[in-house]
Amino acid sequence: MGRKALEKDRGFLIHIARTFPMMVPYLRRIHNTLESWRLGRDREGWTFSASDWVQYLAEVADDFNPEKKQERKAWKDWKVKLVASEQSPDAPANVNAVEGLWEDMLALDALFSDHYPTERLVRGNKIMRVVYGFGDASGSGFGGTWESKEGIRYRFGLWGSDLDDSSSNNRELRNLSDMLDQMEKDGDLAGAEIFIFTDNSTAERAFFKGSSKSKILHGLVLRLRLLEMRSKVKIHFVHVAGTRMQGQGSDALSRGNLTEGVMRGEAMTSFIPLHLSAFDRSNEVKDWISSWLNAGSQPIEYLDPVGWFDRGQDLDNGTHNCDGMWVPKYKKGLFVWSPPPAAAHIALEELRRARHKRQDSTHIFVCPRLMYPYWQRHIFRAADLIVEIKAGQIPEWPSEMHEPLILAFFFPFIRCKPWQLKGCPKLLEMEIVLRRLFKNDPGATGSVLRKLCKFTEGIKDLSAELVWSLLQKRQGLKLPSPKSRKRRGPQMEKEER
């Protein structure tokens, strides 16, 4: 097959997959075909596993002895040596189709065989039934609980000998797949939106992306996508802390204990805080933020969902002009966004829109780390500084909160180079310092955050050369005094730079 032509076809299919995400698993073997010429790929185009690399090195490397335990553990070092010794070939003009590509093409053809595009459920136009479930696989056992019309249902058992050598990721995702199959047989999926909670982040991300680099996990994701299309339901995987799984009872259920959490009568919804913001779960978090954010000259404005669309966009009322047209007024501010995890992606979309239009305001985003893949990309693309506070690191966010707290800073843009604080050495240093302080001395984090807010507010009055010099250095958050600024001429600032 022509590699360039196949790359163009893949790009077109990826474009269509934005509308039809059920296509994503069927594109994996196209990717594998395009990369099949590289070193370390099997007949189906999948990358070698650790055991495959050990076997391959035993065949091609004369000095590699897989019977020695030390050499077998150091297969990565041998792999690097092998890749460095061999001259990497240029990409060929043609590539060979991997095994399974034809089946994927038949599946795509079946998906789009109708004259009109296939319909999929985006959101219900009626009141939908929401189903919550927890699944866990620990050691040799597995367990799962979910809500049904009749009450709490559950399943548990032991893995067979065929999974003795399987990974924990495989067991976790397989347990969730089997649980959903059982829910489909029992009739608990019809017309429902399913939220499945797991303490395995790999399962959450693999299903969210629609694919996985692991052949086994990819097959399980494909199985779940087919179930989603077949039952006309919408499935969400949500990663939660292991301590929450223990309190909910699924962790004990996987070991055969039927007397924990929901199994002893506790409500399923008491373990699902997707609708609660950080301030709803802990009032002390709001007081803690106010303690170090009040250091600036601007008053703090805590936004509610209505404020995301008006005051968060710098709108401050307005007046009618002589023609009777409404003319809005804009006023910069210091805004704190605290959405619940289920609505975090909507709040971040509005935050990024507001920051793009009005570039003089400061935005602080705080949210528990739940449904993270849904809004993680917004933060990493736009936030100047991201801090993850683990449960129990500060008194305001105790260990009973289970999941970490995400704190992101969106500072105003700068009117000179480098135009924004994101990626500057000064901010990278602050990220490392704060991470260490939250781990070793949480009480000192407030003063550092207060200095950081003052620093970012003070640099707007400095010259372009001095701003560049300050942001490139990694020594503290001190601003030069006004007198020293006068004594320092442009030539001195350039020499220091």
N, C-alpha and C positions, 0 to 999 in steps of 0.2 A: 504494500500500500504506500502511496506517496505521502511522505511525512508532512510536507507543507500543506497539501490539500486537506489532510486529516486535521491539522491544527486549525485551519479555517472552519471546518465543520464543527470541531469541538467548541470554538468560540461562539458560533451561532447557537449551538445547543445549550451552552451555559447561559446565553442571553434568554432563551426560552425558559430555562429552569428557574429564572427569577419569578416567573408567573406560575409555573408548575413545579414546585419543589419536590414532588414525588419522583421526578426524573433523576435527581442527583445520584442515587445509588447505582443507576444504570449507566452512568457516565464513567464510573471508576475504571472499567476495563479499557475504555478509550484512552484514559490517562496512562494506564499500564502499557498499552500498545505503543504509545509515543515514547515511553521511557524504557522499553524492553531491551534496547541495545546497550544500556548501561551495565556496569559491573555490579554483581550482587543481586540479580533478578532471576526468579524461577520461570518456569514455562508459562505461568499465568501472569507474569509481570509483577508479582508481589516482591517486595524487598526481602532479603534473607533474614530469617530469625537468627538468634544466637546459636542454636544447634545447627542450622544450615551453614552458617559461617564456619563453625568448627569443622564440619564435614568437608566443606569446600577448601579450607586452608590445609587440611590433612592431605588433600589430593594434589594441590598445586604448590605448596610450600614444603620444601624438603626438610627444613630445620624445625618445622612445627610438629610437635608430638602431642596428640590429643590425650594420650594416656597419662601424661603428667598433669596433675591437678592445677599447678601454678600456671602452666602455659594455656590450659583450657580456659582458665578464668581471665587470662590476659589476651583473649582473642581480639579485642578492639585494637590493641596496640599492633598486633600482627596485621590486622586489616588495614590500618593506616600505612604500615610499611609496604604492604602489597600494592595499594593504590598509588603510593608515591613512586614505587619502582617501575610500574607499568605506565607507558605513555598514554594519556587519555586520548582516545580517538575522537575525531570530529563526528558530529551528528550525521548519520547516513541520509541519503536522499529517500530511501525506502525503508520501511519497517515491516516486520512480520506480525500478523494478527495473533494475539495471545489467545489461549484457550478460554472459552466462555464469552468471547466478544460477540459471536453470532447469537447466542442466547439473549444477550443484552439488547442487541438490535431488534430481535423479535419482540422483546418486551416493550421497547419504545414504540415499535410499530403497532402493537396492540393498544397501547395507551392512546395513540392518536389515529386510530383506524376509523373513527366516526367522521362524518362529514363536517360536523360542528365540533369545536374544541371541547375537551372533557371538562366537566364541571367539578369543582372541589369546594369543600366547606371552608370558608374564610372566617365568617362569624355568623351565628344564628340570627335569623330575623324574628325568632320567638324566644320566650323564656326557656333557656336550656337547662338541662340537668347536669350538675357538676358532680363528678365522682372523684374521691380522694383515695389514694392507696399508698402503702409503704411496703418496700421489699428489701430484704437483706440476705446476703449469703456470707456466712462466716465459717471458715474451716471446712468441715465435711458436710455441713448442713445448710439448709435454706429455709426461708419463711417469708410470708407476705400476708398483709391484711388489707382489705378494702371495704368501702361502703357499698351497700346494695339497697334495694327497696325493702328487703326483709330485715336488714340490720347489718352487722359486721360479719363479713366472711373471711376465711383464712385458709391458708395451705402451708404445710411444712413437711420436711422430709430430709433424706440423706442423698448425697450424690452417689452415682454409680462408679464403678472402678474405671470406666472409660474416661472419666474426668479427673483422674488422680494427678495427671501431669499438666492439667490446664491452669491458666492464670486466674488470678482473682477477678480481673476485669471480665474475663469470659464467663465466669460463674455468676457474677453480679448481673450482667446484662441478660444472660440466659434465664436466670430466675425471673427477672422482670418480664421477659418475653413469654415465658410459660405462664406467668400469672395473668397477663393480658389475654392469652389464648383461653385460659380457664374462664375469665370474665366474659369473653365472647360466647363461649358455650353456655354459660349460665344466663345469657341475655341481659347482662349488666352494662353493655356498651351502647345499645341503641339510643341514638339521639342525645349523646352525652359528650361533655368535654372532660377529658381525663387528666388529672394531675397525679403523677407517680413520683414519690419521693424516695431518694436513695442516697446513701453516704458514699457512693462511688462517682467521682467527678468525671471519670473517663466515659461512663455510660451516658451521663448528661450531655457531654460535649459531642460524643459520637452521634447521638440521635439528633441533636440540634443541627449539626453540620450536614447530616444526612448520609455520612460515609465515614470510613475509617481506613487507616493504612494497614490495619491488621485484617487479614483475610477472614478470620473467624468472626470478629466483631462486625465487619462489613456485612457478612451474611445475616447476622442477627438484626442489624439495622434494616436491611432490606426486608426481612421478615416482618418487622414492625411497621414499615411503610406500607406493605401490602395489606396488612391488617387494618391500617388506618383508612386506606382507600376502600377496602371491602366492606367495612362496617360503617363508613361515612361518619367518622368521629374525628376529634382533634385531640392529640396526645401531647402532653408536656412532661418532660422529665425535669425534676428539680433536685439539685444537690443540696443536702442538709448535713449538719454535723453528726458525727457518730454518737455524740451524747444525746442528741435529740432522738435518734433511732432507738437508743437504749430506753429512754423515757417513754417512747411511744409503744414499745413492746415487740417490734418486729425483730430486733436484735436477739432478745431472749427466745422468741418463737423459733428462730433458726437453730437454736440449741434444744428445742423441745420443751421450753418453759412456757406454759399457757396462763400464767398468773401475773403478767406485767402489762401496764399501759391500757390500751383499749381492750385487751383480753379480760381485764377485770372490771370493765364497765365505764372507763373514762371516755369522754367524747373525743371523736376523731378530730374535730375542728379545733380543739384546744392545742393541738400540736402543729397547726398550720397558720403561721402569722404572715401570710402573703399580703394581707390587707392592712397591716399595721406598719406605720412608719417608725423610724428610730425614736422620735419624740413620744409616740403613742406607747411604745414599749418601755421607755425609760425617760422620765421627766428630767433626770439629772443631766442627761446628754445636752439638753438645751441650755441649762445653766452653765455647763462646762464650756460650751462654745461661746457663750456670752462673756465668760470670764476673760478670755484672751482676744476675742474679736472686738471688744469695746475699746481697744487701744487706739483705734483709728478715729478720725474726725467725723466720719459719717455715722448716722444711726443705723442700727441693724434692723432689717425688715425680714421677718419670717413669712414666707409665702405659703398660702393655701392653694389648693388646685385652681381656684378662680384666678389667683394672682399669677399663675404661670403664663396666662395669656394676655394680661394687661400690665400690671405693675412690674412684673418680671421682664417685660419688654421695654422698660423705662417710660411707659405711659403714665402721665400725671394729670389726669382730667383734660380739659381743653375749653375752648370758647368758640362761639359762632362769629364768623367774619361778616362783613357788610352784605355779602350775598346770601347770608343764611347758611353757609356751609360750615360744618363742624371741623375745626382745626385743632388737632390734638397737641398737647404740650408734653415735652420730654424732660425727664430729670434723672440724672444718674443716681445710683444707689448702691448699697451693700446688701445683697440678697442672700438668704439661706434657703435652699431648696431641700425639702425632706419628704420625698414621696414614698409611698409604700412600694415594696419590691415589684408587685404586679403592675404598677403604673410608672416604674422608673424610666422605662424606655421612652414613654411619652413626654415625661418631664425633661429628660435630657435632650430630646429633639427640640423642644421649645427653648431650652437653655442655650443650645448651640445657635439657634436662629436669632435669639436676642443678642447674643454676643457678637454675631456677625454683623448685625445692623447697628448696634450701639456699643462702642468699644471702650467706653470709659467707666463702666460699672464693674464691680467685683461680685463674683458668684461663688458661693460655697455649697457644695452638694454633699449630702450625708444620707446613707441608706444601708440597711443590713444586706449582707452578701447572699441574697437569695435570687433565683432566676437570673444569675449573673451573665450567662451568655447572651441574654436578650438585650442587655444594655452595656456590656463591657466595652464593645467597640467604640461607642460614643465617648466614653471616658478616656480611653487610651489615645484617641485621635485628637482630642481637644483640650484635656485638662493639663494645666501647667505642673501640678504636683498631686500625686495620689498617695494616700496613706491608708494602710490596712491595720486596723486595731483589732486584735484578737480578743475574744470574749474572756474577761477576767484580767486583762492587762491594766485597765483603769477601773476605779470604783464605780464610775458612772455607767460602765458597760460590763456588768458582772458575768460570771461564768454561766448563769442561768439563761443568758441570751443565746448561748450555743454558737451561732454563726458570727464571723467577724463583722466589724463595722467599716464600711468604705467611706473615707473622707477625701473629697477631691476639691482642689482650688482652681478657679478660673479667674486669673488676675487680669486687669485691664491691659490692652495692647500698648506697646511703647511707640512713641512718635519718632523714633530713630532706630537704627540698626542695633540689635537683631529683631526688632519689631514685636517680639513676644518673649516671655520668660521660659516657655517650654523648651526643654533640652539644653538650657544654659548650664555651665558647670556649677554655678552657684546653687541652682535649684536641685541639681543632681546630688550635690553635697548635702543639702538639707534633707533630701529623701533618705540618705544613708544615716544621717545623724538622728532623725526622728525614729527610724526603724530601730536603732540601737537603744534610744531613750525609752521607747514604749516597752522594750524588753527588759531593760536593766533599771531604769529610773523613771517611771511614768510621771512622777510628780513634777519633773523638770520640763515636761513637754509643753506646758502652758506658756512658760516664759519664752521658749524658743518660737512657738507659733505667734506669740505677741510681737516679738522682734521681727519675724518674717513679714507680718502684716504692715508694720511700720516701715520696713525696708522697701517693700513694693510700692507703698504710697509715697515715699520720699524720693524715689529715683525719677519721678516724672518732672521734677524741677531741675534736674542736672543736665549738663551738656552732653552731646552725643558721644564725645570721646570718653568722658568720665563714666557714663552709663556702660559703655562697652568694657571699660577697664574693670568696673566693679563686678559685672556679671561673669567675666572670665576668670576671676580669682575665686579661690575656694577657702578663703580665710575670713570666717565670721560674717556678721550682718551689720557691720558698722558703716554708717554714712559719714562722709567728710563734713566738717563744720562749715558754715558759710564763710568764715574768715579764711580758712584754708583753701576754699574754692577760689577766692579772689587772688590769693598768692600764686595759685597754680595756673600757669598759662597754658595755652594749647600745646606749646612745644614740650613742656614738661609732661603733660598727659600722654602725648604721643610716645615720648621716650619710655614712660612706665609701661605703656601698652606693648 
